[in-house]
Amino acid sequence: MSHQLSLHLPRAGFELKLDLQWPERGITVLFGASGSGKTTLLRCVAGLERAQGRVQIGDEIWQDDQRGIFMPTWQRRLGYVFQEASLFEHLDVMGNLRFGLQRLGQRHDVSPEVIDLLGIGHLLQRRVQQLSGGERQRVAIARALATQPRVLLLDEPLSAIDHARRQDILPWLERLRDELRIPMLYVTHSADEVARLADHLVVLANGQLQAQGAATDLLSRIDHPVVQGHEVAALIEGVVALCEPNWHLSRVDFAGGSLWVRDDGLSTGQKVRLRVLARDVSVATQAPQNTSIQNQLEGVIDAIVQDEHPSQSLIRIRLNATYLIARLTNKAIHQLALQQGMAVWAQVKSVALVQ
């Protein structure tokens, strides 16, 4: 069963107005520029702001104005994680985790599964002041999950911590995505977080729905790219098929081919995500010979679209059921006589392993 939102809320800078369905599992990322309505949407789901419309989470109706239903925030089975961890300084970690349960009158204790999933078992007796930024945010997520919510809302939970701590916490969020059945609505404007975390992607602009769908599908669009500038990239999901420890490389197979990536401890059969930036893909009309580029894939040009700068265009290359995107100069496209439907070879200079 999917979750459904139908919201209308006039604001000073924009008008939030959208109808949206999102999957019952996984991470649905709300993506867009600052001021696009991402946090406002999240607050409406939580009942912190009163929009007109309907909010249904699974079989629970939290708001339906036509039927006179509006459930207050404290009655909605949700967990909310803000940009700042907002932990209680006078309590230790376990005290923070138990606080929400006591406030709601719930008698069960904090689930050991939640503590294990977020790797905070060794922190339970620590005071909040002794935690790093990443640890504080993991505790905040655990506190939100302790009440066994129907949905977890995360409002840019990594924006207040530095890059190094962000890289520390992303694997824990991936683990939650893969092992929990709780659906998550995740607000961000970071292309890296979209690539790492998103199962379903919702793109907002000025309070309006621009696009929604599977992250791999939306990120391969070039007619209206979700991500702009140097961040334009294809997202590929595959499986580690072969490891070559002598070269510290692994081969990832996917629908349409395979790519070699740096091996940082991968294991055969492991599911991974690859992010291939458009600037790292070149195109040849014949099979390349005597080249140092290891990743060469045969495909067909699916579309050519003018890029932001008049000197360049984006080319989408279809590899069976998978797509790559290349950014080429219009001069190169002209000299190679590239056109839609033409068979080409894509040379991938760099592949980022994002999971």
C-alpha positions in Angstrom: 0.0 0.0 0.0 1.4 3.4 -1.0 1.2 6.6 1.1 -0.8 9.5 -0.3 -0.6 13.3 0.2 -2.8 16.0 -1.3 -1.7 19.3 0.1 -2.4 23.0 -0.5 -0.8 25.7 1.6 -0.2 29.3 0.4 3.0 30.8 1.7 4.6 34.2 1.3 7.4 33.0 -1.1 5.6 30.1 -2.8 2.4 28.1 -2.9 2.7 24.4 -1.8 0.3 22.6 -4.0 0.8 18.9 -4.9 -0.7 15.4 -5.1 1.8 12.7 -4.3 2.0 9.0 -3.8 5.1 7.4 -2.5 6.2 3.8 -1.7 5.5 2.0 1.5 9.2 1.0 2.0 12.6 2.6 1.4 13.8 6.2 1.4 11.8 8.7 -0.6 14.0 11.8 -1.0 12.5 15.2 -1.3 14.9 17.1 -3.5 15.1 20.7 -4.7 16.7 24.1 -4.1 16.3 26.0 -0.9 12.8 27.5 -0.7 11.2 24.8 -2.9 8.9 23.6 -0.1 10.6 20.4 1.1 10.6 21.2 4.8 7.1 22.7 4.6 5.8 19.4 3.1 7.5 17.5 5.9 6.0 19.7 8.5 2.5 19.3 7.0 2.9 15.5 7.1 3.8 15.8 10.8 0.9 18.1 11.5 3.2 20.9 12.6 1.7 23.1 9.8 -2.0 23.0 8.8 -2.4 22.7 5.0 -5.6 21.9 3.3 -6.0 18.4 1.9 -5.4 14.8 2.8 -2.6 12.8 4.5 -2.7 9.0 4.4 0.1 6.8 5.7 -0.7 3.3 4.8 -4.2 2.5 6.1 -4.1 5.4 8.6 -5.7 8.7 7.7 -4.0 11.5 9.5 -5.9 14.3 7.7 -8.9 14.5 5.5 -10.6 17.9 5.4 -13.6 16.6 3.4 -14.4 14.3 6.3 -13.4 16.7 9.0 -10.4 14.6 10.2 -7.2 16.3 11.5 -5.0 14.2 13.8 -2.7 16.4 16.0 1.0 15.7 15.8 1.2 13.9 19.2 -1.3 11.3 17.9 0.5 10.6 14.6 2.8 7.6 14.7 5.9 9.3 13.3 9.5 10.0 14.1 11.0 13.3 13.3 14.8 14.1 12.9 15.7 17.7 12.6 18.9 19.3 11.2 20.2 19.7 14.8 20.2 16.6 17.0 18.4 18.5 19.8 19.3 16.0 22.5 18.8 16.7 26.2 22.1 17.7 27.7 21.1 16.6 31.2 20.5 13.0 30.1 22.8 10.3 28.9 22.2 8.6 25.6 19.9 5.9 27.1 18.0 8.6 28.9 17.5 10.4 25.6 16.3 7.2 23.9 13.8 6.5 26.7 12.4 10.0 26.9 10.1 9.7 24.0 8.7 6.4 25.3 8.0 7.8 28.7 6.4 10.9 27.2 4.0 8.8 25.1 3.3 6.4 28.0 4.8 3.4 26.2 6.0 0.7 28.5 8.3 -1.3 26.2 12.0 -0.4 26.3 14.2 0.8 23.4 14.5 -2.0 20.8 18.0 -3.6 20.8 17.6 -3.9 17.0 17.5 -0.1 16.7 20.6 0.3 19.0 22.4 -2.3 16.9 21.3 -0.9 13.5 22.8 2.5 14.4 25.9 1.2 16.2 25.3 3.1 19.4 25.5 0.3 22.0 28.8 1.5 23.3 27.5 5.0 23.7 24.5 4.3 26.0 26.1 5.6 29.2 27.8 8.6 27.7 26.7 12.1 28.3 25.6 14.1 25.3 28.5 16.5 25.6 30.9 13.6 25.0 29.4 12.7 21.6 30.7 13.8 18.2 28.3 15.4 15.7 27.8 12.2 13.8 27.2 10.3 17.0 24.7 12.8 18.2 22.7 12.5 15.0 22.7 8.7 15.1 21.3 9.0 18.7 18.7 11.4 17.4 17.6 8.9 14.7 17.5 6.1 17.2 15.3 8.2 19.5 12.9 8.9 16.6 12.8 5.1 15.9 12.3 4.1 19.5 8.6 4.8 19.4 8.1 2.3 16.5 6.7 5.0 14.1 4.8 4.3 10.9 7.0 6.8 9.1 10.4 8.5 9.7 10.8 12.1 8.7 14.3 13.4 8.3 14.9 17.1 7.6 18.4 17.5 6.2 19.9 15.5 9.1 23.4 15.8 7.7 23.5 19.5 7.0 24.8 20.6 10.4 27.8 18.2 10.5 31.1 18.4 8.5 32.0 16.3 5.5 34.0 13.7 7.3 31.3 13.1 9.9 28.7 13.0 7.1 30.6 10.2 5.4 30.6 8.3 8.8 26.8 8.5 9.1 25.7 7.8 5.5 26.4 4.0 5.8 24.2 3.8 8.9 21.4 5.5 6.9 21.9 3.0 4.1 21.6 0.2 6.7 18.3 1.6 7.9 17.1 1.8 4.4 18.0 -1.8 3.6 17.0 -3.5 6.9 14.0 -1.6 8.2 10.5 -1.8 6.9 9.7 1.8 8.0 9.3 4.2 5.1 11.4 7.4 5.3 10.8 10.9 3.9 14.2 12.5 3.6 14.8 16.2 2.8 18.1 17.2 1.1 19.5 19.4 -1.6 22.7 17.3 -1.8 23.2 15.3 -5.0 25.6 13.0 -3.2 22.9 12.1 -0.6 20.4 11.5 -3.4 22.8 9.1 -5.1 23.6 7.3 -1.8 20.2 7.0 -0.3 17.2 7.6 -2.6 15.0 4.7 -3.7 12.2 7.0 -4.8 12.8 10.6 -5.7 10.5 13.6 -5.5 11.6 16.8 -7.1 10.1 20.1 -6.0 10.3 23.7 -7.2 8.4 26.6 -5.8 6.1 24.3 -3.9 5.1 22.3 -7.0 5.9 18.7 -8.0 8.3 18.7 -10.9 8.9 15.0 -11.2 8.8 11.8 -9.2 9.9 8.2 -9.7 12.7 5.7 -9.1 15.9 7.5 -8.5 17.8 5.6 -11.2 15.2 6.6 -13.7 15.0 10.3 -12.8 18.7 10.8 -12.6 19.1 9.5 -16.2 16.9 12.2 -17.6 18.6 14.8 -19.7 15.5 16.7 -21.1 15.0 18.2 -17.6 18.0 17.1 -15.5 17.2 16.7 -11.8 20.8 17.7 -11.0 22.6 20.5 -12.7 26.1 21.5 -13.6 29.1 19.3 -12.8 26.9 17.0 -10.7 24.9 15.6 -13.7 25.4 11.8 -13.5 23.8 8.4 -14.1 23.0 6.2 -11.2 23.5 2.4 -11.8 22.5 -0.4 -9.5 24.5 -3.6 -9.9 26.1 -6.7 -8.2 29.8 -7.4 -7.5 30.5 -10.3 -9.9 34.3 -10.6 -9.6 37.1 -9.4 -7.3 40.7 -9.2 -8.4 42.7 -8.7 -5.2 46.0 -8.5 -7.2 44.8 -5.3 -8.8 42.5 -4.1 -6.0 39.6 -4.0 -8.4 36.1 -5.4 -8.6 33.8 -5.9 -11.5 30.2 -4.8 -11.1 27.6 -6.3 -13.4 24.4 -4.6 -14.3 21.6 -4.8 -16.9 23.6 -3.6 -19.9 27.2 -4.4 -19.1 29.8 -4.2 -16.4 32.2 -1.7 -14.9 35.5 -2.1 -13.0 35.7 -0.1 -9.7 38.2 0.3 -7.0 37.9 -2.5 -4.4 37.7 -1.2 -0.9 36.5 -4.4 0.7 33.7 -5.5 -1.6 32.5 -9.1 -1.7 31.1 -11.2 -4.5 27.3 -11.0 -4.7 27.2 -7.7 -2.9 24.6 -5.2 -4.3 26.1 -1.8 -4.9 25.3 1.6 -6.5 27.6 3.3 -9.0 27.5 7.0 -9.9 29.0 7.9 -13.2 29.4 11.6 -13.8 28.7 12.9 -17.3 32.0 14.7 -17.4 33.8 11.3 -17.0 32.2 9.7 -20.1 33.7 10.1 -23.6 32.2 8.7 -26.8 33.8 6.8 -29.8 32.2 5.6 -33.0 34.4 2.5 -33.1 35.7 0.1 -30.5 38.6 1.9 -28.8 42.1 0.4 -29.3 45.2 0.7 -27.1 43.7 2.8 -24.5 44.3 3.0 -20.7 40.5 3.4 -20.1 39.3 0.0 -18.7 35.6 0.6 -18.8 34.3 0.5 -22.4 30.6 -0.1 -23.1 28.8 -0.5 -26.4 25.4 1.2 -26.6 23.1 3.3 -28.7 22.5 7.1 -28.5 19.1 7.6 -27.0 18.9 11.4 -27.0 21.0 14.5 -27.5 20.0 17.7 -25.6 21.6 21.1 -25.5 23.4 21.7 -22.1 23.4 24.8 -20.0 26.4 26.3 -21.8 26.0 26.8 -25.6 29.3 25.0 -26.2 28.1 21.6 -24.8 25.3 19.1 -25.1 24.3 16.1 -23.0 24.1 12.7 -24.7 22.2 9.8 -23.2 23.5 6.3 -24.2 21.2 3.3 -23.7 22.9 0.1 -22.5 20.0 -2.4 -22.7 18.0 -1.4 -19.6 20.6 1.0 -18.2 21.6 4.5 -19.3 24.9 6.5 -19.2 25.1 10.3 -19.7 28.0 12.0 -21.5 28.8 15.7 -21.7 30.4 16.6 -25.0 31.3 19.7 -26.8 29.0 20.5 -29.8 32.1 20.6 -31.9 32.9 17.0 -31.1 29.3 15.9 -31.7 29.5 17.6 -35.2 32.9 16.1 -36.1 31.8 12.6 -35.1 28.3 13.2 -36.8 26.7 11.8 -33.6 22.9 11.4 -33.8 20.0 9.7 -32.1 19.9 5.9 -32.8 23.6 5.7 -33.6 25.7 2.8 -32.2 28.7 4.1 -30.1 31.2 3.1 -27.5 31.1 4.9 -24.2 34.5 5.1 -22.4 34.1 5.7 -18.6 37.1 7.3 -17.1 36.0 7.2 -13.5 33.3 5.4 -11.5 32.2 6.4 -8.0 31.1 3.6 -5.7 28.3 5.2 -3.6 27.3 2.2 -1.5 
